[in-house]
Amino acid sequence: MHAVRYRNAAGEIRLGRLEDQTIIDAGVAGAQGFVPSVEGWATIATAAGASLPVADVQLLHPVVPSKIIAIGLNYRDHAKESELDVPAVPVVFSKFSTSLIGHGESIVIPREETRPDFEGELAVVIGRRTHRATVADALTAIGGITCVHDVSGRRAQLETPLRQFDYGKSFDTFCPLGPSIASTEGTDFSDIDVELAIDGEIMQSSNTRNLIFSVAEIIEYLTRGITLLPGDVIATGTPGGVGDSRDPRRYLRAGETVTVTVGGVGTLANPVTFEQ
């Protein structure tokens, strides 16, 4: 089952159940959008409103989280290409909520950013309040999965000795999310394909079996000190193939379209523009 948040022709922001290329309306969206709790999924499952073609609406990022937590260097090939040691514990940073955009919206590169890079990832969305999870029960905290593009301004990220991740990864529009949130029935979190392509050329392709820290281990580690709330988003890391580590380096260019595809979710697509 897939849930979306969308804007209709009248400008209303609503929720719906996505069935192929049709949305079944599930009512007005609240401030958090779609939160994949038990109650949230029940609302989507029983939706019986108007049927709308996806082409007739604007898909928005499906959830408005209180936190976007990202994990760095969580694939061995990405750590290697970054010329960094495999981390002993998860590398944690955040992306600000003002960086969120939805499917089809433009990634806008700031004038000062000369090294705009791409990172396709699996994102998990929390379904219930969670603190002090164990590895054994951590996956029960997850309410759904989606695609996330951790767009990265490498100039800003790497221009200081401390490699300030948050700033260069939180520019406006640098967190495309969506197009839907998929429910997790039958999901094997150790076997989810993740792929990123630019204008159809595959740049990154891997599977969560190659994660250094599993999804359960990430949640266990985070909740030692952070309470995860329903709707919070965790970006689980990007595989090798990022532009900054290629020879020659390959950065995002105006006019391109970047797609992130996650198994069980679908494809998130966003065009690239540069600030004038």
C-alpha positions, -999 to +999 in steps of 0.1 A: +000+000+000+012+035-009+002+068+007+007+102-009+003+138+000-008+160-029-022+194-040-053+193-062-064+217-089-082+238-062-050+242-042-061+219-014-035+197+002-049+162+007-039+126+014-046+096-008-039+060-016-018+056-047-029+028-070-007+027-101-013+061-117-045+069-097-050+085-063-080+075-042-086+106-020-084+101+018-092+135+030-075+168+040-039+165+051-029+176+085+002+196+094+024+166+094+011+152+061+010+114+061+023+098+093+027+061+089+012+050+122-013+022+126-041+049+125-026+066+095-025+034+074-060+026+085-072+059+070-054+052+037-066+016+035-103+027+039-101+057+016-130+059-007-130+094-020-127+107-055-103+090-080-078+114-095-051+107-121-016+114-108-010+136-138-037+160-126-022+168-092+011+179-077+027+153-055+043+168-024+068+152+000+045+128+018+054+136+054+065+167+072+089+153+098+100+168+131+135+154+123+154+143+092+183+122+104+209+110+079+236+084+082+269+090+064+295+065+050+271+035+055+282+015+024+317+002+023+323+013-013+312+048-005+336+050+025+364+037+003+357+062-025+357+090+001+391+078+012+378+074+048+380+045+072+349+023+077+333+039+107+331+020+140+297+036+148+271+052+126+280+087+113+250+109+121+240+143+107+208+161+100+190+178+071+168+207+079+130+205+071+133+236+048+153+214+024+123+192+017+107+191-018+084+165-035+084+145-067+088+167-097+099+198-079+132+214-089+165+210-071+179+246-071+216+249-067+227+281-049+250+304-069+279+299-045+278+260-046+303+248-072+303+211-064+266+200-063+266+162-058+240+134-057+233+106-032+203+083-036+191+065-005+165+044+012+146+064+038+126+048+066+097+067+082+090+062+119+055+050+128+055+051+166+074+069+194+106+050+201+133+053+227+159+027+237+150+003+210+169-030+208+182-045+175+156-072+179+126-049+181+139-018+162+122-026+129+087-024+146+093+013+150+092+017+112+059+027+097+069+030+060+097+034+035+104+060+008+130+074-016+152+102-005+179+122-025+205+135-001+217+163-025+251+175-012+269+208-017+305+195-014+321+229-015+301+239+017+304+205+032+342+203+029+354+239+031+360+237+069+384+214+088+354+198+106+336+189+073+303+205+083+278+181+069+246+198+080+251+231+061+260+218+027+233+191+028+205+213+041+203+240+014+167+247+003+155+219-021+183+196-012+161+169+003+137+155-024+114+129-007+088+106-021+069+101-043+050+080-018+054+062+015+051+024+011+039+002+039+063-025+051+043-057+051+067-084+039+097-060+035+131-075+040+152-045+051+184-064+043+173-068+006+161-035-008+175-022-041+187+014-043+195+032-076+202+067-087+203+078-124+208+111-141+189+115-174+186+077-175+223+070-169+228+049-138+253+064-114+246+044-082+232+009-079+233-012-048+213-031-022+208-027+015+226-060+020+257-039+016+250-015+044+277-013+071+251-007+098+217-024+092+185-004+095+178-021+129+213-012+141+208+024+131+176+027+150+191+010+181+221+034+180+200+066+175+175+058+202+201+054+229+199+092+232+172+105+208+135+098+209+122+091+175+087+104+168+060+093+144+068+108+110+106+112+116+127+103+086+160+084+086+181+084+055+201+052+057+231+061+037+242+062+000+262+036-020+293+043-040+293+062-072+288+098-060+301+125-083+328+140-061+347+107-060+346+100-098+375+107-121+368+131-136+344+145-110+308+146-120+285+172-106+248+180-111+241+202-142+213+225-150+186+209-171+193+173-159+167+151-142+178+130-113+158+098-104+161+078-072+145+043-073+140+022-041+126-013-043+090-015-031+085+023-034+090+035-069+109+064-085+114+099-072+123+123-101+135+159-098+149+184-124+180+204-116+182+242-120+207+268-108+199+299-089+200+330-111 
